[in-house]
């Protein structure tokens, strides 16, 4: 006979560290402010639905003060819609039965600050665009992706520069590669293309014109 199940629950003020033993990756940190979850189906094919709010969600050096999450499941695949900020949204799919939790995600961002991600400390950097991301949640070294920047603004030494047209990028944990992007300012025009390294061992191939 097939064992059926039905459940519901509510969580509040749960630190990720306290549920790490359930298989939560070390790369994720935060506190579940509140969450409601319901489920039914069978042990082999459960159907899970839930919503929640996470405070100070941290992943790969990025910290999001308050994150809204909606979760559903399809077989062993966990589907999550994540509002990580007012201008950053992700739709993620995690293979809960896969080794090290393989995932894919589609991100959209609007006028989103990229200083920390890009390792940019000389001013501000904001961008609007889309990205496709994949990897293993339990191994940050596998993170990779690609996308398109529709608009980018940077302020360096009180000078503002803006991209003149959309450009593409791809990345992994080691480097970021840009297609040709032209930035213009009040008395400046510079074209950038090539590779930016994230580690001391990464090979750089950045072209400035």
Helices and strands as residue ranges (DSSP letters): E 4-15, G 16-22, E 28-42, E 46-59, E 62-74, E 77-85, E 88-95, E 102-113, H 115-118, E 123-136, E 139-156, E 159-163, E 167-172, E 175-184, E 189-197, E 207-208
